[in-house]
């Protein structure tokens, strides 16, 4: 699921206005870096999913 989501998101960024694919000038992993590290700050879906699941675990352990 994460790969297909990231694939569609990357296709959105790497597609020309007429629908043709463009060359990938930067790795997707580099685009997902924070802005202060040279990326665009787009969260990777797998990392975001893990962070949200850990937040739920934390809330359960705290009794919220």
Backbone as JSON, one array per atom type, in Angstrom:
{
  "sequence": "XXXXXXXXXXXXXXXXXXXXXXXXXXXXXXXXXXXXXXXXXXXXXXXXXXXXXXXXXXXXXXXX",
  "N": [[0.83, -1.18, 0.0], [1.93, 1.24, 0.82], [3.97, 1.58, -1.08], [2.52, 1.84, -3.48], [1.07, 4.15, -2.95], [3.15, 6.06, -2.6], [4.19, 5.87, -5.15], [2.15, 6.94, -6.78], [2.07, 9.53, -5.76], [4.65, 10.41, -6.39], [4.44, 10.26, -9.16], [2.68, 12.35, -9.59], [4.31, 14.56, -9.01], [6.33, 14.24, -10.89], [5.31, 14.59, -13.47], [4.57, 15.94, -16.64], [2.8, 18.86, -17.83], [1.13, 18.05, -19.9], [0.64, 15.43, -19.38], [2.62, 13.61, -19.96], [5.36, 11.6, -18.78], [8.15, 12.92, -16.93], [11.74, 13.26, -16.66], [13.36, 11.82, -13.83], [14.93, 13.73, -11.72], [15.77, 13.84, -9.15], [16.09, 11.71, -6.33], [13.34, 9.99, -4.81], [13.54, 9.59, -2.08], [15.19, 11.71, -1.34], [13.53, 13.88, -1.83], [11.67, 13.54, 0.16], [12.97, 14.38, 2.41], [13.39, 16.61, 5.25], [12.83, 20.19, 4.94], [14.94, 21.76, 5.9], [17.06, 20.12, 5.47], [17.41, 20.04, 2.79], [15.36, 18.87, 1.34], [11.91, 18.63, 0.17], [10.15, 18.44, 2.18], [8.03, 16.67, 2.15], [6.19, 14.22, 3.66], [7.17, 10.82, 3.95], [5.12, 8.07, 3.24], [5.26, 5.62, 4.67], [6.83, 6.23, 6.94], [5.24, 8.2, 8.1], [2.96, 6.71, 8.69], [3.96, 4.91, 10.61], [4.64, 6.72, 12.62], [2.11, 7.75, 13.31], [0.84, 5.41, 14.23], [2.44, 4.82, 16.46], [1.79, 7.01, 18.0], [-0.87, 6.4, 18.66], [-0.41, 4.11, 20.21], [0.99, 5.25, 22.33], [-1.03, 6.88, 23.4], [-2.83, 4.91, 24.25], [-1.31, 3.57, 26.18], [-1.05, 5.62, 28.04], [-3.61, 5.85, 28.87], [-5.53, 7.44, 27.71]],
  "CA": [[0.0, 0.0, 0.0], [2.81, 2.41, 0.88], [4.67, 1.75, -2.35], [1.61, 2.35, -4.5], [0.76, 5.54, -2.6], [4.32, 6.86, -2.94], [4.32, 5.86, -6.6], [1.19, 7.9, -7.32], [2.5, 10.86, -5.35], [5.81, 10.73, -7.21], [3.95, 10.48, -10.52], [2.11, 13.69, -9.6], [5.39, 15.54, -9.04], [7.2, 14.04, -12.05], [4.52, 14.5, -14.69], [4.48, 17.19, -17.36], [1.46, 19.41, -17.9], [0.32, 17.33, -20.89], [0.45, 14.05, -18.95], [3.79, 12.77, -20.25], [6.3, 11.54, -17.66], [9.41, 13.65, -17.06], [12.89, 12.58, -16.08], [13.49, 11.93, -12.38], [16.2, 14.39, -11.48], [16.08, 13.69, -7.73], [15.5, 10.51, -5.75], [12.16, 10.23, -3.98], [13.99, 9.67, -0.68], [15.71, 13.06, -1.13], [12.38, 14.79, -1.8], [10.98, 13.35, 1.44], [13.75, 14.94, 3.51], [12.89, 17.9, 5.74], [13.29, 21.34, 4.16], [16.24, 22.24, 6.38], [18.08, 19.2, 4.98], [17.45, 20.12, 1.34], [14.22, 18.22, 0.71], [10.7, 19.44, 0.04], [9.35, 18.3, 3.4], [6.89, 15.79, 1.93], [6.41, 13.04, 4.51], [7.08, 9.49, 3.35], [3.91, 7.46, 3.79], [5.58, 4.59, 5.66], [7.27, 6.89, 8.17], [4.09, 8.87, 8.68], [2.11, 5.67, 9.24], [4.58, 4.42, 11.85], [4.52, 7.78, 13.63], [0.72, 7.81, 13.78], [0.56, 4.21, 15.02], [3.1, 4.98, 17.75], [1.01, 7.97, 18.78], [-2.0, 5.67, 19.22], [0.12, 3.24, 21.28], [1.29, 6.13, 23.45], [-2.3, 7.27, 24.03], [-3.39, 3.73, 24.93], [-0.52, 3.33, 27.38], [-1.33, 6.69, 29.0], [-4.98, 5.71, 29.33], [-6.38, 8.47, 27.08]],
  "C": [[0.88, 1.25, 0.0], [3.51, 2.64, -0.45], [3.75, 2.33, -3.42], [1.23, 3.8, -4.22], [1.92, 6.45, -2.97], [4.52, 6.94, -4.45], [3.39, 6.89, -7.24], [1.57, 9.33, -6.96], [3.7, 11.31, -6.17], [5.39, 11.02, -8.65], [3.35, 11.88, -10.64], [3.21, 14.74, -9.73], [6.23, 15.44, -10.32], [6.41, 13.89, -13.34], [4.42, 15.88, -15.32], [3.01, 17.64, -17.42], [0.56, 18.66, -18.87], [0.17, 15.85, -20.55], [1.61, 13.12, -19.24], [4.71, 12.73, -19.03], [7.57, 12.33, -17.97], [10.52, 12.81, -16.46], [12.92, 12.82, -14.57], [14.88, 12.49, -12.1], [16.68, 14.21, -10.03], [15.42, 12.42, -7.23], [14.32, 10.88, -4.86], [12.55, 10.36, -2.51], [14.54, 11.07, -0.37], [14.58, 14.09, -1.08], [11.68, 14.72, -0.45], [11.78, 13.86, 2.63], [13.12, 16.24, 4.0], [13.5, 19.06, 4.94], [14.66, 21.83, 4.6], [17.38, 21.32, 5.97], [18.11, 19.13, 3.45], [16.3, 19.44, 0.62], [13.05, 19.17, 0.57], [9.79, 19.31, 1.26], [8.11, 17.45, 3.23], [7.11, 14.54, 2.77], [6.27, 11.74, 3.71], [5.92, 8.76, 4.03], [4.21, 6.41, 4.85], [5.99, 5.21, 6.98], [6.1, 7.57, 8.88], [3.16, 7.86, 9.33], [2.66, 5.14, 10.55], [4.44, 5.46, 12.96], [3.1, 7.86, 14.18], [0.34, 6.59, 14.61], [1.22, 4.3, 16.4], [2.38, 6.0, 18.63], [-0.19, 7.29, 19.41], [-1.55, 4.76, 20.36], [0.39, 4.08, 22.51], [0.01, 6.54, 24.17], [-2.93, 6.11, 24.8], [-2.64, 3.48, 26.22], [-0.76, 4.39, 28.45], [-2.75, 6.6, 29.54], [-5.91, 6.77, 28.76], [-7.47, 7.83, 26.25]]
}
